[in-house]
């Protein structure tokens, strides 16, 4: 288990703004995703844990060992921390063969044992056939697997992955995810994975931490974060929601309804506890929860007229982008019938409305 | 008139020994300059480079003062080895050292600083001590640049005139290097000896430089860079 409380300040430089990192995290065996936009402090957090960067304050605890403690001044050098690190550019030593790269990590181990370990890793990551090659002779996927194997061969107590899927095409990405799932199952160590791809979170993450401007703004399972973003910033980072600024116009706890005003249109939603009439809040709604129909005549409850700006093709769905920043995703056949229609009616489900 | 081969042999020996010493000193200094932060770092760098720009006589004068028989360094040397340092072939090595070391420090520092930091981090992360990181990662990655610099340093050492003259003298059969011998031969009207030595030295320099050039092309395919 890894527990870290890290504070680190950077004064503004000639080419960089001031930055302060202030994170608290705790991760058990399994994959914990550090999610956030670039510049949120994700990689810096990994670097502090690995010992490349010395925090100003805080404490880093791995299993029962203190790796860093600001008060007592403990700061173990990176080489004694036993944290496997998979670098963004793999950082495979270019002057060594793949086998030598692995051997470098276990040089203290007796020869026979070392040979066995290296062979075992080469087999496990399907690298045995290319073990004599240098990194520049390897494909992207092979380099990727080699860097993971190298990070794991020394039996680390923690695995750190810095945007491992960056720059990989879809098949390689799938291959990487498969390898990481295998690692999760076989090694049973806490794994911190840095990414800014939310789909990756959903696919791999047991837990996730959302970082923004050096702070953890939300934590929980990726599913839970997806369903209940803690605030409008998180919702915006996930990049999948319609976020509409609305004003609360009516609240009725008895009938469990509320009235919300968006532009000059009124919506009915469930009662929102802890809010007052007149509050300006964000309505947060997924594009695939909204439904649309071509406009004909009268409007019902929660139906709002909208003008289609453009239709964007997705895999099985079509993303309809309307004026006033509302996007709706519908199945392709549902849309194809009405391709030429410009004026639509968007229907908001009254139960699924959530405000932030 | 027969050609005296001693100066050529002496020059090669002096250049080889001084290049070997310069490698040790230069790599150490370059490593410190590339990896450690301390006050006066750039002043140290400038001081190391100074011999490249100072007039040889100025440099020779300093060395004569510092290494002379009455100086502390000269006395310690004489006490240790039983003979004075100045006006010996060892003094010629010292003179050559001041030509090759700055070249090596400059090139090696640049080479060390050009090594992608993620390789160094990876090595430390995999349990390597700073020493092992240097021998197994930094040095192999910068080997060619350093060898190229050593080759340049060797060629440079071969041709020193002024400093050698000031601190090692021009004693035929003892401290007379090729550069001095050529000067003497021209002065004495021995054109044939001068021509032969000039051609040999030029050939050696040309070969060394072409080796240095070949070394500077990268062996590991396209460079990976970290972001």
HADDOCK unambig.tbl for C-alpha pairs under 7 A between the chains (distance, minus, plus):
assign (segid A and resid 78 and name CA) (segid B and resid 124 and name CA) 5.79 0.50 0.50
assign (segid A and resid 78 and name CA) (segid B and resid 125 and name CA) 5.42 0.50 0.50
assign (segid A and resid 79 and name CA) (segid B and resid 124 and name CA) 4.74 0.50 0.50
assign (segid A and resid 79 and name CA) (segid B and resid 125 and name CA) 5.03 0.50 0.50
assign (segid A and resid 79 and name CA) (segid B and resid 126 and name CA) 6.17 0.50 0.50
assign (segid A and resid 79 and name CA) (segid B and resid 127 and name CA) 3.91 0.50 0.50
assign (segid A and resid 79 and name CA) (segid B and resid 128 and name CA) 5.89 0.50 0.50
assign (segid A and resid 79 and name CA) (segid B and resid 129 and name CA) 6.86 0.50 0.50
assign (segid A and resid 80 and name CA) (segid B and resid 127 and name CA) 6.12 0.50 0.50
assign (segid A and resid 83 and name CA) (segid B and resid 125 and name CA) 6.98 0.50 0.50
assign (segid A and resid 89 and name CA) (segid B and resid 226 and name CA) 5.83 0.50 0.50
assign (segid A and resid 91 and name CA) (segid B and resid 118 and name CA) 5.78 0.50 0.50
assign (segid A and resid 91 and name CA) (segid B and resid 119 and name CA) 5.39 0.50 0.50
assign (segid A and resid 91 and name CA) (segid B and resid 122 and name CA) 6.57 0.50 0.50
assign (segid A and resid 93 and name CA) (segid B and resid 119 and name CA) 6.53 0.50 0.50
assign (segid A and resid 94 and name CA) (segid B and resid 220 and name CA) 6.36 0.50 0.50
assign (segid A and resid 95 and name CA) (segid B and resid 141 and name CA) 6.80 0.50 0.50
assign (segid A and resid 95 and name CA) (segid B and resid 220 and name CA) 6.94 0.50 0.50
assign (segid A and resid 105 and name CA) (segid B and resid 126 and name CA) 4.99 0.50 0.50
assign (segid A and resid 105 and name CA) (segid B and resid 127 and name CA) 6.81 0.50 0.50
assign (segid A and resid 136 and name CA) (segid B and resid 220 and name CA) 6.91 0.50 0.50
assign (segid A and resid 136 and name CA) (segid B and resid 221 and name CA) 6.34 0.50 0.50
